[in-house]
């Protein structure tokens, strides 16, 4: 019997580590002793383990992931007994191995013999072990749900997406019923069904998949007791593949919300058609991922956000925008700035989202209060000192009003100098003293001395 420790680094995340849950099942089937930890736990490090598995998420979690790997290195015979898998491990595997000496597992564990030579088990096909989640105090945002896949991979090869590297082969059908019934048999019934497919609409098996979902009790209007059940294709649906047939199929399930991605203003026609088609089939609740800081401009970003609000007004839908800042697939920090953005505008968006708790309201009045009535006003709001943005009501009659008056009076030359000063990083005394005009100097003084209400991007 081997002693196995499963570890998820101490970053915040909404969903439990499905890979570690399946690895737990694998080792328990071999009568190994398995424990789970969230973050760097001294008591766990002080024990001896035959093998430690560390999950990884985004590449910008590089620092905390490496720290976690090295923290548990003293708990095993050699660093090679620390196994690391997940998104970061798949994208930066060579660097991670060179930096830590750990054994890196890239991609899916979808073939036999990956964890133990000669073993015939395919770990990715196992029922996840939900019991390990009870061993930690950390509570994930979603727990009372079956987690699974109806498909794997994605035939698209979007340059900003890691799926093509992690899951290079598209699998058009995975037996959901087997996954759900296996979980239910061991861990009891769950209320919701959360599917992590990357592009289910690319599958020719969608009618079969939807039929499986309904047969499992997730038809439209279904409940568990008094609670409504919920189907969630969490990674979103491809608007370019969405049509009347797909809408009709999905409307027979309890899908809520319907998730799309509105990555570029050039996709507006397809996006609007997808929303209108959905509403015509009785699907009115949406959560839309809005990519920004990629090839878009701040004005492009604003117009996509406003498109949702206009659709809500016209169709009676409820679309909540979920902005997602682009970070390159090999970036080890969140500090990347797109060529059409600057540091202040990105910090401004972060501050607006901090005030709205990360979501964009579907109601026009709240949207305009947060993001402005037009793209020009949005740029002005995002350019404000951070404490003015987050606590706008507190400052609207004092500092923010004075700032707005000075900003509006800038000449084109002063405006260029102002934006250049903000793009260079936090405004310092030197930038204020070096301003070419008294008006610009007074404007930049507003950036000195205010506390940053949002933690700096590391």
Secondary structure as GFF3:
##gff-version 3
##sequence-region A 1 458
A	DSSP	beta_strand	3	8	.	.	.	ID=ss1
A	DSSP	alpha_helix	18	29	.	.	.	ID=ss2
A	DSSP	beta_strand	33	38	.	.	.	ID=ss3
A	DSSP	alpha_helix	42	45	.	.	.	ID=ss4
A	DSSP	beta_strand	51	56	.	.	.	ID=ss5
A	DSSP	three_ten_helix	59	61	.	.	.	ID=ss6
A	DSSP	alpha_helix	62	71	.	.	.	ID=ss7
A	DSSP	three_ten_helix	73	75	.	.	.	ID=ss8
A	DSSP	three_ten_helix	79	81	.	.	.	ID=ss9
A	DSSP	beta_strand	82	86	.	.	.	ID=ss10
A	DSSP	alpha_helix	87	91	.	.	.	ID=ss11
A	DSSP	alpha_helix	93	100	.	.	.	ID=ss12
A	DSSP	beta_strand	103	104	.	.	.	ID=ss13
A	DSSP	three_ten_helix	123	125	.	.	.	ID=ss14
A	DSSP	three_ten_helix	130	135	.	.	.	ID=ss15
A	DSSP	beta_strand	145	148	.	.	.	ID=ss16
A	DSSP	alpha_helix	163	166	.	.	.	ID=ss17
A	DSSP	alpha_helix	176	187	.	.	.	ID=ss18
A	DSSP	beta_strand	192	195	.	.	.	ID=ss19
A	DSSP	three_ten_helix	200	202	.	.	.	ID=ss20
A	DSSP	alpha_helix	206	215	.	.	.	ID=ss21
A	DSSP	beta_strand	223	224	.	.	.	ID=ss22
A	DSSP	beta_strand	227	228	.	.	.	ID=ss23
A	DSSP	beta_strand	231	233	.	.	.	ID=ss24
A	DSSP	three_ten_helix	239	241	.	.	.	ID=ss25
A	DSSP	alpha_helix	244	250	.	.	.	ID=ss26
A	DSSP	beta_strand	258	261	.	.	.	ID=ss27
A	DSSP	three_ten_helix	265	267	.	.	.	ID=ss28
A	DSSP	alpha_helix	268	280	.	.	.	ID=ss29
A	DSSP	beta_strand	285	292	.	.	.	ID=ss30
A	DSSP	alpha_helix	298	315	.	.	.	ID=ss31
A	DSSP	beta_strand	318	325	.	.	.	ID=ss32
A	DSSP	alpha_helix	343	355	.	.	.	ID=ss33
A	DSSP	alpha_helix	364	371	.	.	.	ID=ss34
A	DSSP	alpha_helix	375	382	.	.	.	ID=ss35
A	DSSP	alpha_helix	386	390	.	.	.	ID=ss36
A	DSSP	alpha_helix	392	395	.	.	.	ID=ss37
A	DSSP	alpha_helix	399	408	.	.	.	ID=ss38
A	DSSP	alpha_helix	412	423	.	.	.	ID=ss39
A	DSSP	alpha_helix	429	433	.	.	.	ID=ss40
A	DSSP	alpha_helix	438	445	.	.	.	ID=ss41
###
